[in-house]
């Protein structure tokens, strides 16, 4: 995962060639983790559950899995359209959690670079 000084996620350059559906899904999880880490930590702290990095990453993966399921996508081999639909849902959720618009827009734009490289 690559982040700049403001914590904005960027896909690794090596991943901007041909990307499989599962690699794109994993990169979406990295992107969403970077953007929402503190949100998940705060929720977990309020709930009194573990909020270490592993726990937060599991929650992020669960959110991605559930969202892919909502759009009819497969966790094991999500298609491009499924990932695009999932990104839109995740962006709306992030906005409802108070994530600033510029952070959402930046992460969506960076993830679209991954989707542009995705195998058809």
C-alpha positions in Angstrom: 0.0 0.0 0.0 1.3 3.5 -0.8 0.1 6.6 0.9 1.2 10.2 0.6 1.8 12.6 3.5 -1.9 13.1 3.9 -2.8 9.4 4.2 -4.3 9.3 0.7 -4.0 5.8 -0.8 -2.4 5.2 -4.1 -2.2 1.8 -5.9 1.3 0.4 -6.2 2.7 1.1 -9.7 3.4 -2.6 -10.2 -0.4 -3.1 -9.9 -1.3 -0.8 -12.7 -0.7 -3.4 -15.4 -3.1 -6.2 -15.8 -5.0 -6.8 -12.6 -7.2 -9.8 -11.8 -10.5 -9.5 -10.1 -9.2 -10.9 -6.8 -6.2 -8.5 -6.9 -8.5 -5.6 -7.5 -10.7 -6.7 -4.6 -7.6 -6.9 -2.3 -6.6 -3.4 -3.5 -10.1 -2.2 -2.8 -9.7 -3.5 0.8 -6.3 -1.6 1.1 -7.9 1.5 -0.2 -10.9 1.3 2.1 -8.7 0.4 5.0 -6.6 3.5 4.5 -9.6 5.8 4.1 -11.7 4.3 7.0 -9.2 2.9 9.5 -9.9 5.6 12.1 -13.6 5.2 11.6 -13.4 1.5 12.3 -11.1 2.0 15.3 -13.6 4.4 16.9 -16.5 2.1 16.3 -14.6 -0.8 17.8 -13.5 1.2 20.8 -17.1 2.3 21.4 -18.2 -1.3 21.2 -15.5 -2.4 23.6 -14.0 -4.9 21.0 -10.5 -5.3 19.8 -9.4 -2.5 17.6 -5.8 -3.5 16.7 -4.8 -3.6 13.1 -5.8 -7.2 12.5 -9.3 -6.6 13.9 -9.7 -3.5 11.8 -8.5 -5.3 8.6 -10.9 -8.1 9.3 -13.8 -5.6 9.6 -12.8 -4.0 6.4 -12.6 -7.3 4.6 -16.0 -8.2 6.0 -17.4 -4.9 4.7 -16.0 -5.5 1.3 -17.4 -9.1 1.3 -20.8 -8.0 2.4 -20.9 -5.2 -0.2 -19.9 -7.5 -3.0 -22.7 -9.8 -1.9 -25.2 -6.9 -2.0 -24.3 -6.2 -5.6 -24.4 -9.9 -6.6 -20.6 -10.1 -6.9 -18.5 -13.1 -6.0 -15.8 -12.7 -3.4 -13.6 -15.3 -5.1 -13.7 -13.6 -8.5 -15.4 -10.3 -8.6 -16.0 -8.7 -11.9 -15.3 -5.1 -12.8 -19.0 -4.1 -12.8 -19.3 -5.7 -9.3 -16.4 -3.7 -8.0 -17.6 -0.5 -9.5 -21.0 -1.0 -7.8 -19.3 -1.9 -4.5 -17.2 1.2 -4.6 -20.3 3.4 -5.0 -22.0 1.8 -2.0 -18.8 2.0 0.1 -18.4 5.7 -0.8 -22.0 6.4 0.2 -21.4 4.6 3.5 -18.2 6.5 4.1 -20.0 9.8 3.5 -22.7 8.8 6.0 -19.9 8.1 8.6 -18.6 11.6 8.1 -15.6 11.0 5.8 -14.9 14.3 4.0 -15.9 14.4 0.3 -12.3 15.1 -0.8 -11.0 11.9 0.8 -13.8 9.9 -0.8 -13.2 11.4 -4.2 -9.4 10.9 -4.0 -9.7 7.3 -3.0 -12.4 6.6 -5.7 -10.2 8.2 -8.3 -7.1 6.2 -7.3 -9.1 2.9 -7.2 -10.5 3.7 -10.7 -6.8 3.5 -11.9 -6.8 -0.1 -10.6 -10.1 -0.8 -12.4 -8.7 0.7 -15.6 -6.0 -1.9 -15.5 -8.3 -4.8 -14.6 -8.6 -7.8 -17.0 -11.9 -7.9 -18.8 
